[in-house]
Amino acid sequence: MAARVAVVGGGVSGLTAAHRLRRELGADAEIVLVEQTSRLGGKLRTVELAGRPFDLGAEAFLARRPEVLGLAEELGVRGEVVHPAGATATIRAGGRTQRLPAGTVMGVPAEADSVAAVLSEAGTAAVRAEAELPPVELAGADVSVGGLLRERVGDEVVDRLVEPLLGGVYAGDANRLGLRATIPALAKALDDGAGWITAAARAALPEPKTGPPQPVFGAFRGGYRQLLDRLLIAANAEVRLGLPVRALARTSEGWRLEIGSAPAPDHLDVDAVVLAVPAPAARKLLQGLVPPAAAKLAEVELASMVVVGLALRPGTDLPEHGGAPASGTLIARGERHSDGTPFTAKAFTYSSAKWAHQRGCGGEVLVRGSVGRFGETEDLRLDDEELLRRVRADFAELTGITAEPVDSTVVRWGGGLPQYGVGHLDLVADVERAVAGVPGLAIAGAALQGVGVPACVATGEAAATSITRDLLPTGPREVGP
């Protein structure tokens, strides 16, 4: 009898799991994909801006990891992968816009001189003074990124460099984020004997490579929807949209899901379940089934954010720095306009400078602005019109460009980014261990091994493999695409 599997959650983790289940279980398997919203893709969303596809969720993926490129090859869209042009990243800190320093690990400096342009004299002196401190001794423990770095190299390194970079990934507060999950290379260098933060950063920097430089990031020419559409076709799943999963229970034959409205729920009986949903939803469904996993997931906090897309008139000159095009600007917490007005945005990406393919259908210049840091919700409560006005004012302050955009759009991500707090890796290990002890159940998603798209793809593939192992003791069948 053909297997029947439910995948709960239609983001990239769930779609990847559904695709891999189809490949491993074969054409006869029934795969039901249940998504509580009206669309698939999760935090990947491609909109139309100035007549062109434009991503207003995750912008790019780490090309040095193999998962997305391998999936694109498998699905026949590897030729649609593009890489950034050679533009320069900048940062607004201390009231000035400077080039983002090289020679750092997520903003952590290997040398004081490399970050002197962004720090004050006192801030630079604090980095130099670390050499006089006793060596760092983590003894295998996890610590707060902000707490460790403030103690060792001063507040300015955190406020002006590390937090803006981590904020772009997690929308997080450096004082609450854990070192081992968010800057693992630095943690490893400290574990391996680097006694000082600057020495650890030097050890964690990649070795210079000969030959042509390899791209760090990638994206899809037509937006992430190119990948999502191919995943959906390959999965050949029954898709049920707009249906929350209200409860999950074991039965004598497998699993029963209660889905739909509370007054008139429907039921879905399956042999196995993949949960590819945010931590709060997974916690609710696992509470009575796997209490240790639910308890750990309850500790994962979420941050919300907003992404704004702007299309400017053709011919608009985007900023340059040092004679080279700028790819965007990170904005440190607490930065203000010349008139004292605080910035609302935390970052801008000058998309048409960063990506050669990013232009509107009439040559319009495209820009992304992002808003939202953990614990700061006031700006997120603004309506779209006021939010757009403030982001445009921030953009004008940074660039001098005041012209009205020819097109714009606002996308909100409520609870979009899990926070990787101190001890997150141990938390995830506990969750995965508890869930692995329940046959026919697997978990995937951004709350686990990384918020980036490759990490999410990896969790979806691992979840599908776990389910296949439970349903087919002799191993996967690996049907063709």
Residue, then its C-alpha position, 0 to 999 in steps of 0.5 A: m500500500a502506498a505511503r501517505v505523508a503530510v507536510v505541514g508548512g509550505g515554506v522552502s523547508g516544507l516544499t523541499a521535504a515534499h519534493r524529496l519525499r516524492r523522489e524517495l517514496g516514489a510516484d505512488a506515494e500520497i503527499v499532502l502539503v498543508e499551509q495555513t496562509s493563502r500562498l506557498g513560499g514562507k519567507l520567500r516572496t517574489v513580487e512585481l515591482a516596476g513590471r519585474p520580479f523582485d524578491l521582498g523576503a530573503e534576497a540571496f543565498l550563500a553560494r558557498r553552501p551546496e544545498v540551493l545550487g544542488l537543488a537548482e541543478e536537480l530541478g533544471v534552474r541552475g542556469e537562472v542563478v546569478h551572482p552580485a556585481g562587484a559593488t561595495a557594501t557601506i555602513r552608517a555609524g557614528g553619523r558617517t557612511q563608510r565602507l564596510p571594513a574588510g578583515t572582519v568576521m561578521g564585524v569582529p575585527a582581526e586588527a584594530d586598524s582595519v576598523a578604525a574608519v568606522l570607530s571613534e579613537a576611543g573605540t579603536a583604542a578599546v580594540r587595541a587594549e584587548a591584548e592586555l586582557p587575560p585570555v578568553e576561556l569559554a570552556g565549551a560554554d556558549v555566551s552572548v555575542g554582545g556580552l563577550l565582545r563588549e567586555r573584550v573589544g568595547d561597545e562600538v565594535v558591537d553597536r557599529l559593526v557586529e549588530p548591524l551585520l547580525g541584524g541583517v540576518y536575524a533582525g536580532d539584538a547582539n546582547r541576546l544572540g548566542l555566539r556559537a549559533t551566530i558566529p560559529a567560526l569565531a567560537k571554534a577559533l576560541d575553542d581551538g586556543a585563540g586567547w583573544i577576540t582579535a586573534a580568533a578573528r584572524a584565525a577564522l578569516p578564510e585563507p586567500k585563494t588563488g585563481p578567480p574569486q568565487p561568488v559568495f552569494g547567489a540569487f535567481r534571475g526571476g526571483y525565488r519563485q523560479l525555485l519554488d515553482r519547480l519544487l512544487i511541480a516536482a513534489n506533485a503534492e496535493v496542496r491545501l492552502g488557508l488551512p491551519v493545523r489545529a492538532l496532531a495525534r497518534t493513531s493505531e495506524g499512524w497520525r491524525l491531523e485536525i485542520g481547518s476552522a475550529p467550528a468545523p474541522d476536517h481530519l487528515d489521516v496519514d502514515a507520517v508527518v513533517l512539521a516545517v512550521p515556525a517554532p510557536a506552531a511546532r511547539k503547539l502541535l508537539q505539546g502533548l506528543v513530545p513534551p521535551a521538544a515542545a518545552k525547548l521550542a517555547e524558548v525560541e523567540l521571534a523578531s518581526m520585520v518589514v521589507v520595502g521595495l522602491a522603483l526609481r526613475p530610469g537614470t537615477d544615480l545610486p550612491e558610490h563610495g571610493g569611486a565604486p558603486a555601493s551595494g547598500t548601506l547598513i544602519a547602526r542602531g541609534e543613528r540619526h538624520s542631520d536634524g536629529t530624526p532617528f532612522t526607521a530603516k536598518a538597511f538598504t540594498y541598492s539592488s540595481a547596483k548590486w545585481a546586474h539583472q535588477r531593473g524595472c521593465g522600463g529601466e527603473v532603478l530598484v532598491r530594498g529597504s528593511v525595517g525591524r529589530f528584535g524588541e523594537t515594535e513601534d515602527l512596525r505598527l505604522d501603517d504602510e503609507e507612514l512606513l513608506r514615508r519614513v523609509r523614503a526619508d531615510f533613503a534621502e538622508l543617506t543618498g540625497i535622492t528625494a524624487e518620488p518613486v514610480d512604484s513601491t510595495v511594502v511586505r510585512w513579516g510578522g514573527g519572521l525570524p527566529q532568534y538564536g539565543v545563548g545555548h541555541l545549538d544545545l536547544v536544537a539538539d534536544v529538540e531533534r533528539a526528542v523528535a527522532g525518538v518518535p517514528g513517522l515524525a520529523i521537523a524542519g525549518a528556520a528555527l533549527q540549523g540556520v535561517g538562511v535558505p541553504a540551511c532551511v533546504a538542508t532541514g527539509e531534506a533531512a526531515a524527508t530522509s528521516i521519514t523515508r527511513d521510517l516508512l521504507p526500512t530497505g531504503p529510498r526508491e529514488v525515482g527520477p525527476 
